[in-house]
Amino acid sequence: MSFQKHFLYRRRISFMFILLCTIGCSLDIPYENRFSDPDAISTPIRAKELLATAYAELPDASFELSVLSDDFDPTPLLVQNTELSNLYKWQPTPIEVLSFSLWEGYYSAIAIANAVLERTVLISPQTSKEEILLRSVIAEAKVIKAHCFFNLLRLFAPDYGDGDGHEGVPLKRMVELEFLPRASIATCVEHIRILLSEALESDYTSVGEYWFSPMSACYLMAELELYAHNYKVATDYARKVIRGHGGEEALSERSYRSMWGDSPCPERIFSRFVKSVYYTDISLSREKGDYLSVSQALTDSYAPEDLRREATIYTYRLKNQDLADKEAMRVGLGKYNRENKEGRPFRTVNRYRVSGAYFIMAEALCRMGDEPAGIDVANRYLAHRKAPLLPSEGLSGDALIRSILQEKWKEFVGEGERFFDLKRLRKTVLSDWNRSGSASMKRIASDDYRWNFPIPKGEYLYNKQMTQNEGWPKIGR
């Protein structure tokens, strides 16, 4: 091993153990214990505590991915934030910065999950309670890895529809530094599928929305199979999620209204626990307003009584007493932005929820050729959101898929979901996403290299097997 490789290896291993020694728990688990010695992971509860640090490492780019998509229109204030303005316009530099953060965060979580899996092999549970906990820890570690690999794949690799033989991402399985090549997209998908299958086959239990439960694993499997064009399997897993998480009762109006704070919400499947302020980068200040507002095209598409409109479109007054009421009124994104502006601290950020399973199932059914069933699933969701239903006749093919995706856009605006749909379908049913309105500022062709985020320099600098995505520079030492 060369000096540079040896140094990098020691630095990464040291960093990981420093991380385990210092990171606090956002899941209400005490962290007086320190894990600089891996032999300290000798009981299921210690393994669970270590696993919690993997959850804490999961990155969040909901806002940034929404900025790249067509969720937002710029306000006159955007020119005052050069970095955000450049991200909105898909300039390379802010995408590179975002890529580094996401790559580092996901692979840090994977490294911790690998450490958990490595140590749990040596743990002997002493009671049935410990045995159940250990089984849960092992399964959750596998779901964390699946979650990370899937998001890395969608961000850094071409879409599955572009060919599953293209390069995906490295499938790191060990705690030690591995100089791995990028596995093919097909290999990555199969690896993620195996991780989820093994977790589900273990019949584990997990309590609380901040942990990856079996329903979370089913949701992720449904997403994966939709991505991989296995529509029957995607439908089966989405149906499991819906039935196993309360069915249509989870879509109640009361449930939806509790989505954006810390109140219990039956629709949530998996949520992130955040320790600090969240979703504040959209705002310049309480006195001046936001850099971005909800896309006018999207705003105009909500029916007046649609519950999603009330949650998404937020009218507020600037905290500037020098302005008359009419001058001080602004319209922006609701959801977490509303919670911040109205001074309601929150710690819960939605990730997987039942409505997402409805959209996976509706799209998959339509792509299988069962359009009436797809429309029925979509309409059951829409009825609970008090939104106009899709017509049962006269809507089919690409127009039907586009209508379902339009409703999905209305549900998830500002949460980053739209970016993944645009990348997946930018060459087909969503090819016109940036041809009108403020989105026309995003001059990104369907084959633009920036759809595949750049591999960070630190990953390929000492790994001769690592390749850079086409169009991005590979910087030498």
Secondary structure, DSSP 4 states (H G I P E B T S, - for coil): --HHHHHHHHHHHHHHHHHHHHPPPSSS----S--SSGGG--SHHHHHHHHHHHHHH----HHHHHHHTTSEEE-GGGGG-HHHHHHHTT-HHHHHHHHHHHHHHHHHHHHHHHHHHHHHTT---SSHHHHHHHHHHHHHHHHHHHHHHHHHHHHHS--GGG-TTSB------SSS----PPPBHHHHHHHHHHHHHHHHHTT----STTS--HHHHHHHHHHHHHHTT-HHHHHHHHHHHHHHTTGGGGG-HHHHHTTTSSS--TTEEEEEE-SS--S-TTEEETTTEESEEE-HHHHHHS-TT-HHHHHHEEEEE-S-TTS-HHHHEEEEE-HHHHHHHTT----EEEEEEHHHHHHHHHHHHHHHT-HHHHHHHHHHHHHHTT-PPPPSSS--HHHHHHHHHHHHHHHHTTTTHHHHHHHHHTTTTTTTTTSSGGGGG----TT-GGGSPPPPHHHHSS-TT--PPTTS-----
